[in-house]
Amino acid sequence: MQIKKLIELFEKFLNNNDSLNEQELESLKELWAFYNVKVHLNRLACATFICNTLKKLM
């Protein structure tokens, strides 16, 4: 259940960065993929693809 919540938060971040509150941002803070997309926004398509694939597998 925890991983599904993180994927949902990460996808929410990818779709609309402004919609996350401080607690949600803290939940994502330790994820390397989160940091990577924040620094390199051109990787958005790859990150979205990963989220969609993981959701299909669950």
C-alpha positions as CSV (number, residue, x, y, z in Angstrom):
1,M,0.0,0.0,0.0
2,Q,2.9,2.4,0.8
3,I,4.4,2.2,-2.7
4,K,1.1,2.8,-4.3
5,K,0.7,6.0,-2.2
6,L,4.2,7.2,-3.2
7,I,3.5,6.5,-6.9
8,E,0.2,8.5,-6.6
9,L,2.0,11.4,-4.9
10,F,4.8,11.3,-7.5
11,E,2.3,11.3,-10.3
12,K,0.5,14.2,-8.7
13,F,3.8,16.1,-8.6
14,L,4.4,15.4,-12.2
15,N,1.0,16.6,-13.3
16,N,0.8,19.7,-11.1
17,N,3.7,20.6,-8.8
18,D,1.7,23.3,-7.0
19,S,-1.0,20.9,-5.8
20,L,1.2,19.2,-3.2
21,N,1.2,20.3,0.4
22,E,4.3,20.3,2.6
23,Q,3.6,16.9,4.1
24,E,3.3,15.3,0.6
25,L,6.5,16.9,-0.5
26,E,8.3,15.6,2.5
27,S,7.0,12.1,1.7
28,L,8.6,12.3,-1.8
29,K,11.8,14.0,-0.6
30,E,13.8,10.8,-0.2
31,L,13.0,9.4,-3.6
32,W,15.9,9.7,-6.1
33,A,13.4,9.8,-9.0
34,F,11.7,12.8,-7.4
35,Y,14.9,14.7,-7.1
36,N,16.0,13.8,-10.6
37,V,12.8,15.1,-12.2
38,K,12.9,18.3,-10.1
39,V,16.4,19.0,-11.4
40,H,15.9,17.8,-14.9
41,L,12.4,18.6,-16.0
42,N,13.0,17.3,-19.5
43,R,12.7,13.8,-17.9
44,L,9.0,14.3,-17.2
45,A,7.9,12.0,-20.0
46,C,10.1,9.2,-18.7
47,A,8.9,9.6,-15.1
48,T,5.3,9.6,-16.3
49,F,5.9,6.5,-18.3
50,I,7.4,4.8,-15.2
51,C,4.4,5.7,-13.0
52,N,1.9,4.5,-15.6
53,T,3.7,1.2,-16.0
54,L,3.9,0.6,-12.3
55,K,0.2,1.3,-11.9
56,K,-0.7,-1.2,-14.6
57,L,1.4,-3.9,-12.8
58,M,-0.4,-3.4,-9.5
